[in-house]
Amino acid sequence: MYSDQCDLCQKPIVSLFSPDKPFQVYCQECWWSDKWDPIKYGREFDFSRPFFEQFQEFQKSVPRLSIFNLNSTNSEYTNHSSSNKNCYMGLGFADDEDCMYGHWLMHSKDCLDMLYCEHCEECYECIYCRNCNNTFFSQYCQNVRDSLICFECKSCENCIGCVQLQHKKYHILNKEVSKDEFEKTKNEILSSPKKFQEMLELSVKLKQTVPHRYSFQLNCQNCVGDDLYDSKNSYFCFNCREIEDCKYMYDLGSNKDSMDCYEHGWLVPSELNYEAHAGMAGYHLLFCNICADSRDLIYCDLCFNNSRNNFGCVGLKKKEYCILNKQYTKEGYEELVTKIIEHMKMTGEWGEFFPSSMSLFGYNETAAQEYFSLTKNEAIKNGFKWQDEDFSMKYDGPFYEPKDILEYLNNEQERQKLLSGILKCFVSGKPF
């Protein structure tokens, strides 16, 4: 995320887009307001040109939303998120309160550094955990509380370094211990990085001695994939919740009869979607990007609030029968859409998602770089863009080099420096 200013009200904003992007970016207040009308950007379809070429030009002419963050309070630094309160630096947060740093965290409170977790409270550095409380450094745990460094434990409390235990308490490395021994070990681990690392290594060794399931599925029927919960009849799906009759889905929930979608659904169910990226409450969305609470959209981007029966539109709210943001009658819309689809079949575009060359981001600005790291030359060779200018060091304020955690225990002055300074990742050197 970048520091920028709204192109309408000129106020400072947090934005997904670097300041050098060739389009206008509005803050959330301005973008959702009546201060501008996306219909004014409408244009005729040109049958002498490919659709994607026209759409790319048109897309850059319509002001974009600075960050996708719906119905949230004091959570300006969260993206692809909804219904949060007092949250910071989260991606894919939903219905959370007082949470920071993480991805795909839902229905949780007072959590930090979480990945693919839900219904958790007072947890830290957990991955794929559900219904956990006061649990740290744990993976694939359910209904676990007051525990550290656990793996695939269920309905346990006061456990450390345990693997695949169920209905146990006061265990360390799968062995029962007294309450006093447990508390002593816990205090040592939390106060000594060396002791913590030793316990982590012992837990990893223990994990290697037990059998592991081929796929993590909970309450699923006839599914192929991994990290699936409460799902049915779904094939090759990953990191999904409450899906049914779906194929090739990733990072989403509450979907039915859909295929090839990414991060769509979650808090409000969606249905009959194909090649849709981000959003929720969508019905029959085809080849759409970040559309929510809408239906019967084709090749649309950033359309919300009961938009329906639109083709190739950007930034619409409560609109119907529009093509490239130009208003038509129902009959005129249906006739022209049929012709455009035939035109796209001739150009080989129909049925394909927006090509990577149309991305609004450089490859190195996206999560793709974390999963499939490329050099600049490799990215450009594959048709991706690249962000050359590094805006990460252009923040106002002093940079601060963190010290050992023990140095903050009784040093209020140093704690204030930590809270007021800009921190840099010790691996990448970038601020966060």
N, C-alpha and C positions, 0 to 999 in steps of 0.2 A: 504494500500500500504506500501511497505517496502523499506528500503535503502539497496542496494546491489551493486554488480559490475558485469559487463558483463563478461561472461565466455569465450568470444572470444578476445575482445580488452582490457579487464580488467579495463575499465573506470567505475566510479561510475554511478549508474542508479537508477531510481525509478521503482520498480517491483511489480507486483501482487503477487509474490511468496516470501515467507519467505526464508531467506538464508539457512535454513536447508532442503529444498526440495531436493529429490534425482534425480534431472535432471538438465541439463544445461539450462541456461537462457541467451539469447542474447539481447543486446540493439536494439532499432529499426533500427539504421543505419546498424549494422552488420547483423541482421536477414533478412532484405530486400535486402542485397547486394549479390554479387556473390562470397563472400569469403568462402561459404560453399555450399554443394550440398546435399539436402535432399534425393536424389536418392541413395546416398551411404549408407543410413541406411536401404535400402530395404531388405526384407527377404521373404522366401518361406512360404506359408500357410501350417500349420500342421493339417491334418484332424483327428489326434488322440486327439486333444485338443479342448476345446470350443473356439469360436471366441473371446469373451470378455477377456478371460484369456490371449490369445496371444496378443490382441490389447493393453491391459494394459502394458504388458512388452515392447512392441514395442513403445508405446506412450512415455514412460519415456526415451527412448534412443535417441529421436529426440529433438534437441534444441528448446526451446519454446520462443515465443515473449514475451518480458518483460511486455508489456502493449499494449492493443488494442486501438490504437490511430492513425487514418489515416489522411493524408493530412492536418496536423495542424502545426501552427507556435507558438513557445513559449508557448506551452500548455502541457508540459511533465507530469503534474500531473492530467491529465484527462484520463478516461478509458471508454471503449465501446463508443468511441467518434470519430467524423470525421469533418474535414473542419472547425476547430476553430482557432482563433487567440487571443493570450494573455489571455488564460483562465486557471483557477486554481481549483483543487480539485472538478472536476465535473464528474458525472457518467451519461452517455447517453446524452452528449452535442453534438449538431450538428449545424454547420453553425452559431456559436456564436462568439462574439468579446467582450473582456474585461468583462468577466463574471466569477464569483467565487461561489463555494459551491452550489451544487444542484444536482438534478436528473431529467432527461428527459426535458432538456431545448433546444429549437430549434429556429433558426432564430432570435436571440435576441442580445441585446447589452447593456453593462453597467448595468448588473443585478447581484443580490447577494441573495443567499439563496432562490432559486426557486425550485418548484416541479411541474412537468407536465405543463409547460407553453411554449408558443411559440409566436413569433412576438411581443416581449415586449422590452421596452427600459427604462432604469433608474428606474427599479422596485426592490423592496426588500420584501422578505418573502411573496411571493404570491404563491397560489396553484390553479392549473387548470385555469389559466388566459390566454386570447388571446388578442393580439393587444392592450396592455395597455402601458401607458407611465406615468412615475413618480407616480406610484401607490404602496402603501406599505400595508403589512399585510391584503391582500384581497384574496378572494376565488371565483372561478367560475365567474369571471368578463370578459366582452368583451368590447373592445373599450372604456375603462375607462381611465381617465387621472387626475393627480393631486389630488388623493384621498387616504383616509386612512381607513382601517378596514371595507371594504365593502364586501358584499356577494351577489352574483348573480345579479349584476348590469350591465346594458348594455347601452352603448352610454351616459355615464354620465361624468361630470367633477366637481372637487371641491366638493366632498362629503366625509363625515366622519360618520362611523358607520351605514351606510345605508344598507338596505336589499331589494333586488328585485326591485330597481328603474330602470326606463328607460327614457332616454332623459331628465335628470334633471341636474341642477347645483346649487351650493351653498345650499346644504342640510346637516343637521346633524340629525342623527337618524330619517331619513325620513321626517324631517320637514324643510321647507324652512327658510333660515336665510339670513341676510345681508352679504355682502362681508367682512365688518369689523369684524363682529362676527365670521365668518368662520375663518378668518386669526388669530384672537386672540385664538380661540379654538385649531386650528392646532398648533400654536406655543407652547401652554401650553402642549399639548400631546407629542410633539416631544422633549420637554425639561424636562419633569417631568415623571419618571417611574410610579409614583402614579397616575397621571392624565391619563396616557396611560392605566393602568390597569382598572381604573374606566370606561373609555370609552369602553374598550374591554368587560367588564361585561355587560354594558348597551346594547351593540350591540348583545351579545349572547341572552339576554332576549328578544330583539326585534325579533331576528331570530326565537325564539320559538313561536311567536304569528302568524306567517304567514304560509300558506300551502306550502308544499314542493313537488316537483315532485318526482315520484318513481324512475326515472332513468334520468341521465343527457345525453341527446343525441341532437346533433345539425346537421341539414341537413342529417338525416339518414332515411332510408326506410327499413321496415321489419327487424329490428334488435332487439336482446335481449342481454342486458348487461348494462354496465355503462361507463360513460366518453367516448362516441363514437362521432366522428366527420366525416362528409362527407362519410358515409359508407352505404352499401346496402347488404341485404340478408345475414346477419351474426348472428350467434347464440352463446350465452354465451361468449361474447368477452368483454374485459375490457381494458381501457386506450389505445384505438386504434384510428388511423387516416387513412382515405382513404382505407378501406378494403372492399372487395366485395366477396360474396360467400365463407365465411370463418366460421370455428367453433373452439371454445376453444382457443382463441388467447389472449395474454396478452402483453401489453407494446410494441406495434409495429405500423408501418404505411406502407402504400403503398403495400398492399398484396392482392393477388387475388387467389381464388381457393386453399386455404391452410388450414391446420388444425393442432392444437396442437403445436403452435410455440410461442416463447418468445423472444422479443427484436430483431426481424428480419425485415428488410425493411427500413423504414425511408426515407432517401434522394433519394434513387434509388429504383424503384418498384421491387417487387419480385412476383413469381408466382409458383403455383403447389409445395409447400413445405409441408413436413409433419415431425413433431417432430424435428424442427430445432431451435437451440438456438444461438442468436446473429448473426450479419452480415447484409449484404444488397446485393441487386442486385443478388439474387439467383433464379435459375430456376430449379425446380425438384430436390430439395435437400431433402434427406431422412435420418433421424436420424443423423444429422450433428451438430457440435459444432464450432461456430465462423468461418464460411466460407462466403466469399463474392466474388462478381463478378465472379461467377462460375455456372456451371450447371451439372445436371446428376451425382451428387455425392451421395454415399451411405456410411454411417458410417465413415465419414471423419471429421478431426479436423484441424483447422488452414490452410485451403487451399484457395488460392486467385488467382487473376490475370488470369482469363479465364481458370482455371483448369476445366476439364470436363471428364466424364466417368472414374471416379476413385472409388475404393472401399477400405475402411479401411486404408486410407492414412493420414499422418500427415505432415504439413508444406510444401505442394507442391505449386509451382507457375508455371503457364503456362504448366502444364503437363497433359497428357491424357493416358488412358488405363494402369493405375497403380493399383496394389494390394499390400497393406502393403509397399508402396513406391517402389516396384519392377516393372520395366517396362516390358510390354507385347505388343504383336501385338494386333490388333483389334480382330482378331479371337480367339487368345489365351485368351484374357481378357474376352470376352463374354462367352467362354466355361467354364473357371475357376469360374467366378462369379456365374454362374448357379449352379455349384457343391457346392460352398460355401453356397449359400442360402439354398440349400437342407440340407446341414450339419447343418446349424443354425436352421432350422425347427426341426430337430431331437433333438437338444440340448435345444430347447425351447427358443432360443435367437432371432430368426428372428421376426421383428416387434416390438421389445422392444428398448427403448432408452438405452444409456449407464447407467448401474446401479450406484446407489449412492456410492457403495463401490469403484468405479473407480474415484471418484472425486479427483482432484488435491489439494483440500483445506480441512482444518478442518471445521467442521460444524460451529464453533464459529468464523471463518474467513469470513463467507458469510453473505449476507443479510437475509438468512433464519433465522438466530438467532434473527433478529429484528422482524420478523413476527411470528415465532413460536419458542419461547425461550425454550431451553432444557439445562439440566445439562449435564455434561460430561458423566455420567453413562447412562442417557436417550438416548443421541446421539449414544453412542457406542452400546447400546442395539438395536437401530433401524438400525444398519449397517453403521452409519456415522463415519467419522474420527474426530479427535479432535486435535487442536493445543495447546500443553501444554506450550511451551515457549512463553513468552511475549516479543516481540521485540520492543514494542511501546516506552519503556523507554530508548532505546539505541541510542538516537539521540545526535549529538554533539551540544553543545551550552547551554546557561543558560535558565532555565525555568522561566516563568514570570507569576505572579498572577495578572489578570486584576483587575482594580479598577472601581469605579463608573464612568460612562461616563462623568459626569460633571467635573471630575478631569483632563480631557484631553483638555478641551476647551482652556485654556490659559497656558498650560504647555508643551512646546515643548520638554523638556528633558524627560518627562514621555511618551510622544507620541513615541519618538525614542526607548525607552525601550520596549514599546508595539510592535513596528514593528520588532525589532531585537530579541526578546525573543521567546521561544517556549511556546505556550499556551496549557493549559490542560482543557478539558471539566470539568465543575464543577459537572456534574452528574456522569460520568464514571471515571474521573480522568486520562483519556488517552489524550496524546497530539494530536493536530490537526493543 
